[in-house]
Amino acid sequence: MNRYLLTLITTLLISISSYASTGTLIHKILPGSLHKDGRLEISSEYLNTSSFKAIFKYNVVTRLLVPAPKKLKNGVHSVVLPIEFHTREGYELLATEKELSNKQATLKFLGFVDYKGLVNVYKIQISPISGKWGAVLYYHPNIAGLGWVSAELTINKLPLIGKYTLKSELNSLF
């Protein structure tokens, strides 16, 4: 019995610490011209001591007369980022340098904005080398996990549509 309890507690602690360190952010996708709403999950996965993978998983509810295959309504995009962007220091460095690049993407600092009561929100652009998608993210250090309070995810080449942007915001700010 003690061994079972110890295993259960250890598993629970690992799960909690894993969630706390990578914390999935749940965003509501705001209505657009071709969709009503949806859900965007933003999570991260540590790869090594110098980088992590940011994962964007979306599920979009299209408008009534918009035909779209299931693979376009649900998808996952990811990008490898320097580990510094898991903390405020990475954003401060980007604000100073204005642009940083790695093998996977270019990050640009677009300025500070105020967003729904949050002051000095970092507005950044991620442009993956693949060119298939891009994102504008709004980071604030008071937000748990990756700190992204809002996101604009642009898919560059959708069949019959071309470029399309999904805008989202954190379900609950505080």
N, C-alpha and C positions, 0 to 999 in steps of 0.2 A: 504493500500500500504506500509506504513512504517513497519508494522508488518511482511509482506512478505519479505521486503528487509532485515530486521533485522535477520529473520530466515535464509535467504539465506547467509548472511555474516557470521553468526555463524556457519552454516554447512561448509562453505568454510574454515573458520579458523580452525575448528576441523579437517577437512580433511588434510589441509596443515600441521598442527602440528603433526598429526598422521603419515603422510608420513615422515616428517623430523625426527621424533624420531625413527621410525622403518625402514625407507628407504629400499625399495626393490632393491637389486643388480641384474642386468641382466648380465648373463655370456653367452658367446658363448661356446658351447661344441666343443672341438677340435676333428678332425677326429681320429678314432680308427680302429682296425682291423675288427670290425663288423658293424661300423656305419660311416656315412659321416660327420654329424654335428648334431647340435641341440641347444637347449636353456635350460639354468638352471636359475631359479629364486630363489634367496635366500632372505628370509624375516624373520622378527621376530615378535613375539607377546608377549607383556608383560603379565605375569601371575599374579605376585604379586610383592611386594617390594624387594623380594630376588631372583627371577628367571624369565627367559623368555624362550620362545620356538623358536628355530631356525628351519625354515622350508625350505626344499630343494624340489622344484618342477621342474621336468625335462620333456622334450619332445625331444626324440631322433629320428633322421632320419637314418634308417638302410640302409646298402648297398643293392644293387639291388637283389641279390640272397640269402639274409639272411632272412629266415622266422622267424617272431617274432610276437607273439600276441600283440594286442594293449596295454594290461595291462603292458607289459614289456617296451614298447616304451614311455609310459607316466606314471609318478608316483610321489608320494609325500612321503618323509621321514622327520621325525622331531625328535628333541632331546631337552630336557629341560636342560638349562645351568644356572649357577649362573649369576645374574645380572651384576656382575663385568666384564663379557666378552662382555658387551655392551660398555665398555670403555677401554682405554689404560691400566688403572691400573690393570685390570684383567689379561692382557697378561704379564705385568711386574711381577705380583705375580707368574704366572705360570712359567716364565723364572727363577725366584728365586727358587721356590719349585720343579721344573722339572716335577711334576705330581700332579694332583688334581682329586678327584672323588666325585660324588654324587650318588643318587639312580638310575640315568638314564645312566650315562656315566663316562668314565675315559678320562681325557685330559692330553696329554703329550706334553711337549715343546721339539721340535726336533732341535732347533737351530735358528740362524739368517742367512738369505740368502739375496742376492741382486736379485731383480726381475724387469726387464725392466726399469731400471733407478731409481727404488726405493731402497734405502739403508736400511739395518737393518729391513727387513721384518721378522716378527715372523712366523716360520713354526711350526704348531701344529697338533697333531693327536687327533681325537675324535673317541673313541671306545664305542659305545652304549652297554649297558649291554645285550641287546637282541641278539647281535652278527649277526644280519641280514645284517648289512651294517657298513661301517666305512668311515671316511673322513680325508684327510690331507688338511689343510687350510693354506693359506698364508695371514696374517693380517698385515695391515699397517695403522697407525693412520691418515694418510692424505686421506684415502679413506672414503667416506661418508657411512652412514648406519652402517652395521656390520664391515666394513673395510676389507672384504675378497676379495683380488685382484685376487686370483686364488684358485681353488678347485679341489681335486681329490676325487670323490665319488665312493666307491667300494661297489657293491652289491655282497654279499658273496655266494648266492645260486640261480643261475638262471637255470631253467630247460634246460638240454642238453648242457649248457655252463659252469656252475659252477661259479667261481668268475670272475667278469668283472668290469673294472674301466673306468669311464668317467672322462676326464680331461677337465677343463674349465678355462676361464679367463674372466675378466671383459671386456665388450664390449668397453668401453672407459676409459682409465686410467686417463686422465686429462681433 
